[in-house]
Every structure is written in structure tokens, then in C-alpha cells.
């Protein structure tokens, strides 16, 4: 079965276990497969947390891989798949854990990343590779998988379903249709992951949003102790009352809340990409990582991008002179972002809203140059 395919495959398996943001980037791949090949059965091997967000996507068979189970997780996956065969495997994660999981999938076509991006020996587990594109957004790299299959006119859409119950729950938290700002201040908690802005700066932004625009501010985040302490610090330093929902929402409830929001402010973390998937404008705060690779895809013009400054300070080089995606590991690097930087982006969004709206219309954002939408042929850039 050579590539590109000239007839629809009967069964496709996607392998992307984590993380939340990357899982949302897979959804447009799913949507394109369903649009072009509605009769193709799609199976997605996915992590437990990511499944809790995307489990209601229609027409998808999910197989949850429990990484916390260790070797037992692989045995469970093998037992589920040992009598099955797929036409194609899209191996969309370079971690060794994912590559070992791929051994449980029988498929004659096994597509992975190009050799430069196939870290941790991923190339050893595949027999086809997407084209090399050294400076590409993560979402666009995922769409390269279906280009190799023969889908060359992709659309970028999500339409992640949420139940009426979930939407009503979040409506109770924020009341009526009055506009509100969501600040999701904390990135994932792990070693040398300095992507969080200053709590006092977030408090100033909340005060500014209330004082100038009458916006309420909702704080969101996960249930970990550091995230809760961080939110408490923002609350204490703000002069306006905040709605603190940190640690109180499921991922689907968080998605519904982000969908209702007027706009979202967040560093490089999963909820920024969740908000992007709903169409809510996202002001991404980026200094330690490159937003051209990992920023909110549809709202790159709203990103506060201090990554070039961070690279110059850390390496005395330009972004073009360092490896794509290289992080700046400096605990103070997010201080390059100023309150004025964020206020300027917030002003640009809120000028697009009239008194009768909760959030700006996409047509207005597009007219103002604040919405990034790919051309019909998204692969032109690659």
C-alpha cells in the first residue's frame, strides 16, 4: 500500500498519549480524516488525562494507555490489540514510552516524524516519515502526517463537543452573559520549567481589566498545591474581587469555561491551546519557549513574544541561530514580559467588542489582524 493512498484506508490508528495541548493539536487531524474518509474507522491510543477532555469526540474509538501502570500498561495494551490489524499507524509522539506502545500496533504503514525530529529513536519504530520542516508549528507538523497519506487541503477546526450539563455547570460559576477574563496563570509543574509570570503582574492585569473595562476575572488551573498557592497570591495582591476556580474544574468544565470567556491570558500550557480550540482569543505569554512553535495557533498576533529577547540574553544569538524549539532555562526570564505588554494586547481584543457581545466576532478579529488563519494550502509554508 504505497503513499499517498489512492483509496481510503479501512482502519487508522493514531498514537499520541500526551500532553493536553498536543492532544488538542491532534483534533484537526481527526477532523480532516473524518471529512475526507468518512468510512474509515479511527482508533486513538491516548493518555488518561487527555481522554477525560476529548472522550466525547464522535466517531473515535479511544484506547486509554495508563502510563502509571508501568509494564502492566503495555501488557493491557497488547491484550487489547493483539488480534487486530490496522492499515496505517500515525505515530505522533517521540517519547520512548510512546514508541514502545507502538509495538503493540500491527500496521504495514507506520508514519513518524522526519529523522531530525524523531528523537529518542522514534525513527526505528516507523517505516515512513513526514517531510523535514525544521521551523514549523507543532499543529502544522501533525497535519503533515495526513499530507503524506494524500490529504493535501486540510482545514483547521476543532468543534470539541461538550454536554449541556457541563455547559450549565460552568454558567452557574460565572453567572449571566456578562463578559469576563480568564487568567490561567500556571504552566505544568516540573523541574526547570520556568514559564510562569509574576503573581503581582497578574493581579495588576486583573485590576486593569476591571477598572477600565468592567471585566470580572476568573482564575483557573489544576489541583496541585503550587497552583493553588499561586492563585492565592494573585488574589491577595489584586484590588478587585476574583473568582478563583483553580483546582475546582474538570478538563471538560474548564473547556466550557474557556469557551464562554471573553478572552484568556496564559503562559505556554495546555489551557492556552484549549482556549484556542474554542475560538476564544488567547493572549499567550512567551519568553522561555518559542510561540512560533508552541503558541496558541489561531492567535499568534496576540502573543506577547519576548522569546527573541530571552534568546539574545541567554545565548547572545538570534532565534534563527539556535535549534528550533530550544528552551531558555532561566528562572527570571518571564520578567522580560511587562504589564504594559499585556495591557496593550488586552486593549486590542477589547476594542473589537461592542456592548452587546460577550466576545469579539471572528470577522472583526480577522479584520483587525488579530486572528491567524491558514491559507487553503497550509503546506505552502513548508
Secondary structure by P-SEA (a helix, b strand, c coil): ccccccccccbbbbbbcccaaaaaaaaaaaaaaaaacccbbbbbbccaaaaaacccccccbbbbbccccaaaaaaaaaaacccccccccccccccaaaaaaaccccccbbbbcccccccccccccccccccccccccaaaaaaaaaaaacccbbbbbbcccccaaaaaaaaaacccccbbbbbbccccccccccccccaaaaaaaaaaaaaccbbbbbbbbcccaaaaaaaaaaaaacccccccccccccaaaaaaaaaacccccccccaaaaaaaaacccccccccccccccccccccccccccaaaaaaaaaccccccccccccccccccccccccaaaaaaaaaaaaaacccccccccaaaaaaacccccccccccccc
